[in-house]
Amino acid sequence: MTNNQKEKIFSNKFIQNFLENESTATLKNKYKFDEIAFSLAYYLKSFSNINKLLDYVSLILKHIFSENIVLIIPLNYEGEIWNENIKISANDQFLTILQKINGFLNKFNFSKNFKIKDILTFENTLKNNFKEYKIETKKILSRGKCRGFIYIFSKDISGQSITEDSYFNFIENCLAVGLENHFLIKTKKKHENVDREISTGAEIQSQLLPEYCPTIHGLDLAAHCRPALQLGGDYYDFMCLKTNISEKRKEKSRWAFVIGDVMGKGIPAGLLMTMLRGMLRAEVLTGLPPDRILHDLNQLAINDLDQSHRFVTLFYSDYDPRTRKLRFANAAHNPPLLWKNSDQKIVKLDAEGFVLGLQKDAEYHCGEIKLNENDLVLYYTDGVIDTSNSLGQRFDEERLIKTLTKLCKQSYTSQEILNKIFKKLDDFTGQNRHMEDDATMVIFQLK
């Protein structure tokens, strides 16, 4: 049996029970409080249709407070008057005034942008149109937020207010909980939809990063990107500078190695990274030197990055396996670390350059170095050295250099070195703590 069928059956039984007890003057004595509580609690636990709850509440108020007219005006998710769910609870003796109230509501015509701050306009108009009635106002409050309004029309001006009645307060609180639950369910569904979209975006983004490291003559490659959130702003890539050639010929062709970092993380950074990737891949095919590549990339991306109020750091290099020469240019990215095996020490590969997306006339310089047997280069993003532990200490560049030096002195493959550095980061960060920024590393060493 579906939820709608259950709601219909329960609704019919509930109405029938009330109609069997039409002597409303003595209803409070005959109809036990726990039966009313049960009916409302059953709805709150089992139902999801907010319109049904408003109908139930109107029905209860009609039979318990038969000498009053109760107007319920709920607010929707955006905090606007929920026009289609306005309810009026009134006994048959009030048919004439009921028609007048309905006519007034239709004439007032709540607009979609009628906000809670405009409710005073409505209340003043309401009281001016129904001066023969004493009209009390009660806010429906939940978790400190106004979820709607209740207006009680009464002929007995000197009589006790029903807002002081324990039955009324209980019903009002149940209504507040029901409205709050409805909004929480809507919020949850909205978040679930966003999560699904983010997961899809993360899946697409992961496919844009290289699925595996290419085979390049004389090199042992390893790379990994670990986003802090589902979507990240880190980027790395391997691109052969020659197209339409066989895989065997590609192994000895010139290759571009690039690593970049969009300021920030999450969805905005991920989108910008994807845009930048497309621009860079098109630019690489020109075969220009690294400094020209970065200059042209900055010119292409300046408008988009300026509008997003973000910038990108990027290190671009190309490597020729035949000559073992590595050319590079840097757009203010963390300089890669080069392990020179012959000297048993680490040096930084850096060249002067400005971040992408901030300065239209930015200039970039090209560096060049020849690599030797067993040399190793580590490209990384600032998420690696900026990760902190429970004491607030950063992993920092010095710690990374010491770790890499120790590993390079042993006979590890690039993948083993990569794994051990990430393991060192995890141990440093501590259990149940996540990196605060995206962390990416690319390692290649000459066999």
C-alpha positions as CSV (number, residue, x, y, z in Angstrom):
1,M,0.0,0.0,0.0
2,T,1.4,3.4,-1.0
3,N,1.8,6.3,1.4
4,N,-0.9,8.3,-0.5
5,Q,-3.3,5.3,0.0
6,K,-2.5,5.2,3.7
7,E,-3.0,8.9,4.1
8,K,-6.4,8.7,2.4
9,I,-7.6,5.9,4.6
10,F,-6.4,7.6,7.8
11,S,-7.9,10.9,6.7
12,N,-11.3,9.3,6.0
13,K,-11.3,7.5,9.4
14,F,-10.2,10.7,11.2
15,I,-13.0,12.8,9.6
16,Q,-15.6,10.1,10.3
17,N,-14.7,9.9,14.0
18,F,-15.2,13.7,14.2
19,L,-18.5,13.6,12.4
20,E,-19.7,11.0,14.8
21,N,-19.1,13.4,17.7
22,E,-20.9,16.5,16.3
23,S,-21.9,17.7,19.8
24,T,-19.0,20.2,19.7
25,A,-19.9,21.9,23.0
26,T,-18.9,18.8,24.9
27,L,-16.3,17.5,22.5
28,K,-13.4,18.4,24.8
29,N,-14.8,16.1,27.5
30,K,-15.7,13.3,25.1
31,Y,-12.8,13.3,22.8
32,K,-9.7,12.5,24.7
33,F,-6.6,14.6,24.4
34,D,-4.5,11.5,23.7
35,E,-6.6,10.7,20.6
36,I,-5.9,14.1,19.1
37,A,-2.2,13.7,20.0
38,F,-2.2,10.3,18.4
39,S,-3.7,11.6,15.1
40,L,-1.2,14.4,14.8
41,A,1.8,12.3,15.9
42,Y,0.8,9.6,13.4
43,Y,0.9,12.2,10.6
44,L,4.2,13.7,11.7
45,K,5.8,10.2,11.8
46,S,4.3,8.7,8.6
47,F,3.1,11.3,6.1
48,S,5.0,13.7,3.8
49,N,2.1,15.7,2.3
50,I,2.0,19.1,4.1
51,N,-1.4,19.9,2.6
52,K,-2.9,16.9,4.5
53,L,-1.5,18.1,7.8
54,L,-3.0,21.6,7.2
55,D,-6.3,20.0,6.5
56,Y,-6.1,17.9,9.7
57,V,-5.2,20.9,11.8
58,S,-8.1,22.9,10.3
59,L,-10.5,20.1,11.0
60,I,-9.4,19.7,14.6
61,L,-9.6,23.5,15.2
62,K,-13.1,23.5,13.6
63,H,-14.5,21.0,16.1
64,I,-12.6,22.0,19.2
65,F,-12.9,25.7,18.9
66,S,-16.3,25.9,17.1
67,E,-17.0,29.4,18.3
68,N,-14.0,30.8,16.4
69,I,-12.8,31.2,12.9
70,V,-9.1,30.3,12.5
71,L,-7.2,31.4,9.4
72,I,-3.8,29.6,8.8
73,I,-1.3,31.3,6.5
74,P,1.9,29.2,6.1
75,L,5.1,30.5,4.6
76,N,6.8,28.5,1.9
77,Y,10.5,27.4,1.6
78,E,11.5,30.8,0.3
79,G,9.8,32.6,3.2
80,E,6.9,33.9,1.0
81,I,3.2,33.6,1.7
82,W,2.2,30.0,0.7
83,N,-1.0,31.2,-1.1
84,E,-2.2,27.7,-2.3
85,N,-2.0,26.2,1.2
86,I,-3.9,28.9,3.1
87,K,-6.6,27.2,5.2
88,I,-9.7,28.5,7.0
89,S,-11.3,26.6,9.9
90,A,-14.9,27.6,10.6
91,N,-18.2,26.0,11.7
92,D,-21.3,26.0,9.5
93,Q,-22.7,29.0,11.3
94,F,-20.0,31.1,9.9
95,L,-20.7,30.3,6.2
96,T,-21.4,34.0,5.4
97,I,-18.3,35.4,7.0
98,L,-16.3,32.5,5.6
99,Q,-17.3,33.5,2.1
100,K,-16.3,37.1,2.9
101,I,-12.9,36.0,4.1
102,N,-12.3,33.9,1.0
103,G,-13.4,36.9,-1.1
104,F,-11.0,39.1,0.8
105,L,-8.1,36.7,0.3
106,N,-8.7,36.4,-3.4
107,K,-9.0,40.2,-3.7
108,F,-5.9,40.8,-1.7
109,N,-4.0,38.6,-4.2
110,F,-0.7,37.7,-2.5
111,S,2.1,38.1,-5.0
112,K,4.9,35.6,-5.3
113,N,7.4,38.1,-3.8
114,F,5.1,38.9,-0.8
115,K,7.7,38.5,2.0
116,I,7.2,38.2,5.7
117,K,8.1,41.9,6.3
118,D,5.0,42.8,4.3
119,I,2.7,40.9,6.6
120,L,1.8,44.1,8.6
121,T,0.2,45.5,5.4
122,F,-2.0,42.4,5.2
123,E,-2.9,42.4,8.9
124,N,-4.0,46.0,8.9
125,T,-6.1,45.5,5.8
126,L,-7.6,42.4,7.4
127,K,-8.6,44.2,10.6
128,N,-10.1,47.1,8.7
129,N,-12.3,44.8,6.6
130,F,-13.5,42.8,9.6
131,K,-13.9,45.3,12.4
132,E,-16.9,43.4,13.9
133,Y,-14.5,40.7,14.9
134,K,-11.7,40.6,17.5
135,I,-8.7,39.3,15.5
136,E,-5.7,37.8,17.3
137,T,-2.4,37.0,15.6
138,K,-0.2,34.0,16.5
139,K,3.2,33.3,14.8
140,I,4.0,29.7,13.9
141,L,7.6,29.5,15.2
142,S,10.1,26.6,14.8
143,R,13.8,26.7,15.5
144,G,13.7,30.4,15.9
145,K,12.2,31.0,12.4
146,C,8.7,32.1,11.5
147,R,7.0,29.4,9.5
148,G,3.6,31.1,9.2
149,F,0.7,32.9,10.9
150,I,-2.5,32.0,12.6
151,Y,-5.4,34.5,12.8
152,I,-8.3,33.8,15.3
153,F,-11.6,35.6,14.6
154,S,-13.8,35.9,17.6
155,K,-17.2,37.6,18.3
156,D,-16.7,37.5,22.0
157,I,-14.4,40.4,22.6
158,S,-14.3,40.0,26.4
159,G,-13.9,36.2,26.3
160,Q,-10.7,34.2,27.0
161,S,-8.3,34.0,24.1
162,I,-8.0,30.4,22.7
163,T,-4.2,31.1,22.4
164,E,-4.1,30.4,26.1
165,D,-5.7,27.0,25.7
166,S,-3.4,24.0,26.1
167,Y,-5.1,22.2,23.2
168,F,-4.5,25.1,20.9
169,N,-0.8,25.4,21.9
170,F,-0.3,21.7,21.4
171,I,-1.9,21.8,17.9
172,E,0.1,24.9,17.0
173,N,3.3,23.3,18.0
174,C,2.5,20.2,16.0
175,L,1.8,22.3,13.0
176,A,5.2,24.1,13.5
177,V,7.0,20.8,13.6
178,G,5.1,19.5,10.5
179,L,6.1,22.6,8.5
180,E,9.7,22.4,9.7
181,N,9.8,18.7,8.8
182,H,8.5,19.5,5.3
183,F,11.2,22.1,4.8
184,L,13.9,19.8,6.1
185,I,12.8,17.1,3.7
186,K,12.9,19.6,0.8
187,T,16.3,20.8,1.9
188,K,17.6,17.2,2.1
189,K,16.3,16.4,-1.4
190,K,17.9,19.6,-2.7
191,H,21.2,18.6,-1.1
192,E,20.9,15.1,-2.5
193,N,20.4,16.5,-6.0
194,V,23.4,18.8,-5.5
195,D,25.5,15.9,-4.2
196,R,24.6,13.8,-7.3
197,E,25.6,16.6,-9.6
198,I,28.9,17.1,-7.7
199,S,29.6,13.4,-7.8
200,T,28.9,13.4,-11.6
201,G,31.2,16.5,-12.0
202,A,33.9,14.8,-9.9
203,E,33.6,11.7,-12.1
204,I,33.9,13.7,-15.2
205,Q,36.8,15.7,-13.8
206,S,38.7,12.6,-12.8
207,Q,38.4,11.4,-16.4
208,L,40.0,14.6,-17.6
209,L,43.1,13.9,-15.6
210,P,45.4,11.3,-17.2
211,E,44.1,7.8,-16.5
212,Y,47.6,6.4,-16.5
213,C,51.2,7.7,-17.1
214,P,52.4,7.4,-20.6
215,T,55.4,5.3,-21.7
216,I,58.3,7.7,-22.5
217,H,61.7,6.4,-23.4
218,G,64.1,6.3,-20.5
219,L,61.6,7.6,-17.9
220,D,59.8,6.1,-14.9
221,L,56.6,8.1,-14.3
222,A,54.1,8.3,-11.4
223,A,51.4,10.8,-10.6
224,H,48.4,11.2,-8.3
225,C,45.9,13.9,-7.4
226,R,44.1,13.8,-4.1
227,P,41.3,16.5,-3.9
228,A,40.3,17.9,-0.6
229,L,36.6,17.9,-1.7
230,Q,34.9,15.9,-4.4
231,L,35.9,18.5,-7.0
232,G,39.4,19.9,-7.0
233,G,41.3,22.8,-8.5
234,D,44.6,20.9,-9.0
235,Y,45.7,19.8,-12.4
236,Y,48.4,17.8,-14.0
237,D,48.8,16.4,-17.5
238,F,51.1,14.7,-20.0
239,M,50.9,15.7,-23.6
240,C,52.8,14.5,-26.6
241,L,53.8,17.5,-28.8
242,K,53.4,15.5,-31.9
243,T,50.0,14.1,-33.0
244,N,49.1,11.4,-35.6
245,I,52.1,9.3,-35.0
246,S,52.4,5.7,-33.7
247,E,52.7,4.9,-30.0
248,K,56.2,3.6,-30.6
249,R,57.3,6.9,-32.1
250,K,55.6,8.9,-29.3
251,E,57.9,7.2,-26.8
252,K,60.9,9.1,-28.2
253,S,59.0,12.3,-29.0
254,R,59.0,15.6,-27.0
255,W,56.5,15.5,-24.2
256,A,54.9,18.3,-22.1
257,F,54.6,17.9,-18.4
258,V,52.4,20.4,-16.6
259,I,51.1,20.9,-13.1
260,G,48.7,23.7,-11.9
261,D,46.6,24.9,-9.1
262,V,43.5,27.1,-9.2
263,M,43.1,29.3,-6.2
264,G,40.6,27.7,-3.9
265,K,38.9,24.3,-4.1
266,G,35.5,22.8,-4.8
267,I,33.2,23.4,-7.7
268,P,34.4,26.9,-8.8
269,A,38.0,25.8,-8.8
270,G,37.1,22.5,-10.6
271,L,35.3,24.4,-13.4
272,L,38.2,26.8,-13.9
273,M,40.6,23.9,-14.0
274,T,38.6,22.2,-16.7
275,M,38.4,25.4,-18.8
276,L,42.2,25.9,-18.4
277,R,42.9,22.3,-19.4
278,G,41.1,22.8,-22.7
279,M,43.0,26.1,-23.5
280,L,46.4,24.6,-22.6
281,R,45.9,21.4,-24.7
282,A,45.1,23.5,-27.7
283,E,48.1,25.8,-27.0
284,V,50.6,23.0,-26.6
285,L,50.0,21.7,-30.1
286,T,51.7,24.9,-31.4
287,G,55.1,23.5,-30.2
288,L,56.1,26.9,-28.9
289,P,58.7,27.2,-26.0
290,P,57.3,27.0,-22.4
291,D,57.6,30.8,-21.8
292,R,55.5,31.5,-25.0
293,I,53.0,28.8,-24.0
294,L,52.4,30.5,-20.6
295,H,52.3,34.0,-22.2
296,D,49.6,33.0,-24.7
297,L,47.7,31.0,-22.1
298,N,47.6,34.0,-19.8
299,Q,46.2,36.1,-22.7
300,L,43.5,33.6,-23.5
301,A,42.4,33.1,-19.9
302,I,42.7,36.6,-18.5
303,N,39.1,37.6,-19.1
304,D,37.6,34.5,-17.7
305,L,39.8,34.4,-14.6
306,D,39.3,38.1,-14.0
307,Q,35.5,37.7,-13.9
308,S,35.8,34.8,-11.5
309,H,38.2,36.8,-9.1
310,R,40.6,33.9,-9.1
311,F,44.0,33.1,-10.4
312,V,46.1,30.1,-11.4
313,T,49.6,29.0,-10.7
314,L,51.1,26.7,-13.3
315,F,54.4,25.1,-14.0
316,Y,54.9,24.1,-17.7
317,S,57.8,22.0,-19.0
318,D,58.7,19.9,-22.0
319,Y,61.1,17.0,-22.2
320,D,63.0,15.5,-25.1
321,P,64.0,11.9,-24.4
322,R,66.7,11.9,-27.1
323,T,68.7,14.8,-25.6
324,R,67.4,14.5,-22.0
325,K,66.8,18.2,-22.0
326,L,64.0,19.7,-19.9
327,R,62.8,23.2,-20.7
328,F,60.4,24.9,-18.3
329,A,58.6,28.1,-17.4
330,N,56.8,29.0,-14.2
331,A,53.6,31.0,-13.5
332,A,54.4,31.5,-9.8
333,H,53.9,27.8,-9.0
334,N,55.8,25.8,-6.4
335,P,59.2,25.1,-8.1
336,P,59.6,21.4,-8.7
337,L,62.4,19.6,-6.8
338,L,65.2,18.1,-8.9
339,W,67.3,15.3,-7.3
340,K,70.7,15.4,-8.9
341,N,72.1,12.0,-8.4
342,S,75.6,12.9,-9.3
343,D,75.8,15.6,-6.6
344,Q,73.4,13.7,-4.2
345,K,71.4,16.9,-3.5
346,I,68.2,18.6,-4.4
347,V,67.9,21.8,-6.4
348,K,64.8,23.8,-7.3
349,L,63.7,24.3,-10.9
350,D,62.4,27.8,-11.2
351,A,62.0,30.6,-13.7
352,E,60.6,34.1,-13.3
353,G,56.9,34.5,-14.1
354,F,53.5,35.9,-12.8
355,V,50.4,34.0,-11.9
356,L,47.9,33.4,-14.7
357,G,44.8,35.6,-14.8
358,L,45.9,38.8,-12.9
359,Q,48.2,40.8,-15.2
360,K,47.5,41.1,-19.0
361,D,51.1,42.0,-19.9
362,A,52.8,39.4,-17.6
363,E,56.1,38.1,-18.9
364,Y,57.6,34.6,-18.5
365,H,61.1,33.3,-18.7
366,C,62.3,29.9,-20.0
367,G,64.8,27.7,-18.2
368,E,66.6,24.7,-19.5
369,I,68.5,21.8,-17.8
370,K,70.0,18.5,-19.0
371,L,69.2,15.5,-16.9
372,N,71.4,12.6,-16.2
373,E,71.0,9.0,-15.2
374,N,69.0,8.4,-12.0
375,D,68.0,12.1,-11.7
376,L,64.5,12.6,-10.4
377,V,62.0,15.5,-10.6
378,L,59.1,16.0,-8.2
379,Y,56.3,18.3,-9.3
380,Y,53.8,19.2,-6.5
381,T,51.0,21.6,-5.5
382,D,51.0,23.7,-2.4
383,G,48.4,21.4,-0.8
384,V,51.3,19.0,-0.1
385,I,53.4,21.4,1.9
386,D,50.5,23.4,3.5
387,T,48.9,20.3,5.1
388,S,48.9,20.7,8.8
389,N,48.7,18.4,11.9
390,S,46.6,18.7,15.1
391,L,49.2,21.1,16.5
392,G,48.8,23.5,13.6
393,Q,52.3,22.7,12.2
394,R,52.7,22.7,8.4
395,F,54.4,19.9,6.6
396,D,56.4,22.7,4.8
397,E,58.9,22.5,1.9
398,E,61.9,21.7,4.1
399,R,60.2,18.5,5.4
400,L,59.3,17.5,1.9
401,I,62.9,18.0,0.7
402,K,64.3,15.9,3.6
403,T,61.8,13.2,2.9
404,L,62.5,13.2,-0.8
405,T,66.3,13.2,-0.3
406,K,66.1,10.1,2.0
407,L,63.9,8.2,-0.5
408,C,66.1,9.2,-3.5
409,K,69.1,7.6,-1.9
410,Q,67.4,4.3,-2.0
411,S,66.5,2.2,-5.0
412,Y,62.8,3.0,-5.2
413,T,60.6,3.3,-8.3
414,S,58.7,6.6,-8.9
415,Q,55.5,5.0,-7.8
416,E,57.0,3.7,-4.6
417,I,58.4,7.2,-3.8
418,L,55.0,8.8,-4.5
419,N,53.2,6.3,-2.2
420,K,55.7,6.8,0.6
421,I,55.4,10.6,0.4
422,F,51.6,10.4,0.6
423,K,52.0,7.9,3.5
424,K,54.3,10.4,5.3
425,L,51.7,13.2,4.7
426,D,49.0,11.0,6.2
427,D,51.1,10.1,9.2
428,F,51.9,13.8,9.7
429,T,48.3,14.9,9.4
430,G,47.1,12.3,11.9
431,Q,44.2,10.0,12.1
432,N,40.6,11.2,11.2
433,R,42.0,14.4,9.8
434,H,41.8,15.3,6.1
435,M,43.9,17.5,4.0
436,E,42.6,21.1,3.9
437,D,43.6,21.6,0.2
438,D,44.0,19.5,-2.9
439,A,47.4,17.7,-3.0
440,T,48.9,16.6,-6.3
441,M,52.4,15.1,-7.1
442,V,54.0,14.0,-10.3
443,I,57.4,12.2,-10.3
444,F,59.6,11.1,-13.1
445,Q,63.1,9.7,-12.9
446,L,65.6,8.7,-15.5
447,K,66.2,5.0,-15.6
